[in-house]
Amino acid sequence: MAIRVRVFASLKERLGIEQTEIAPEGIGCVADVWRRLTGDDLPPEVLAAVNMNHAGPDAPVRDGDEVAFFPPVTGG
């Protein structure tokens, strides 16, 4: 199987992808998924969700999960 990754809003534009799948080998947590996508550490301002539930950088990720990344929400 694979880990499905979705990227929203300005992050989508920055990374140039909206969704992709990655192999689960070597992936243990949300930060690992970001690192696989970008080659960089997960910035503290980037929010994440695993299977539609808010998740921190150390949240576990398993084969078959969906991980989403989105920028901080602002508004008034």
C-alpha positions in Angstrom: 0.0 0.0 0.0 1.0 3.6 0.5 0.6 6.7 2.5 -1.6 9.3 0.8 -0.4 12.9 1.3 -2.5 16.0 0.7 -1.3 19.6 0.7 -3.5 22.6 1.0 -3.6 26.4 0.3 -0.2 28.2 0.1 1.7 25.0 0.9 0.2 23.5 -2.2 1.6 26.4 -4.3 4.9 26.3 -2.5 5.5 22.6 -3.0 3.8 22.4 -6.4 1.7 19.3 -5.4 -1.8 18.9 -4.2 -1.7 15.2 -3.4 0.6 12.3 -3.8 1.4 8.9 -2.4 4.6 7.8 -0.8 6.0 4.4 0.2 5.6 3.7 3.9 9.2 2.4 4.3 11.1 4.6 6.7 8.0 6.6 7.7 7.1 6.6 11.4 5.5 9.9 12.1 4.1 13.1 10.5 7.5 14.8 10.5 9.0 11.9 8.5 6.3 12.4 5.8 7.1 16.1 5.5 10.8 15.3 5.3 10.2 12.8 2.5 8.2 15.4 0.6 10.6 18.4 1.1 13.9 17.2 2.4 13.5 19.6 5.3 12.3 19.5 8.9 8.6 20.3 9.4 8.3 24.0 10.2 6.5 24.7 13.5 3.8 26.8 11.8 2.7 24.1 9.5 -0.4 22.2 10.7 -1.0 18.5 10.0 -3.8 15.9 10.2 -3.7 12.1 10.1 -6.9 10.5 8.8 -8.7 13.8 9.3 -7.6 14.2 12.9 -5.3 17.0 14.0 -1.8 15.6 14.6 1.5 16.9 15.9 4.9 16.2 14.3 5.4 13.1 16.3 2.0 11.5 15.6 2.4 8.0 14.2 1.8 7.4 10.5 1.1 3.9 9.2 0.7 2.3 5.8 -2.7 3.2 4.4 -3.0 6.5 6.4 -3.8 9.9 4.9 -1.7 12.8 6.0 -2.6 16.4 5.3 -0.6 19.5 5.6 -2.0 23.0 5.7 -0.9 26.5 6.8 -2.0 28.2 10.0 -5.6 29.4 9.8 -6.2 33.1 10.2 -9.2 35.2 10.1 -11.3 37.7 11.8 
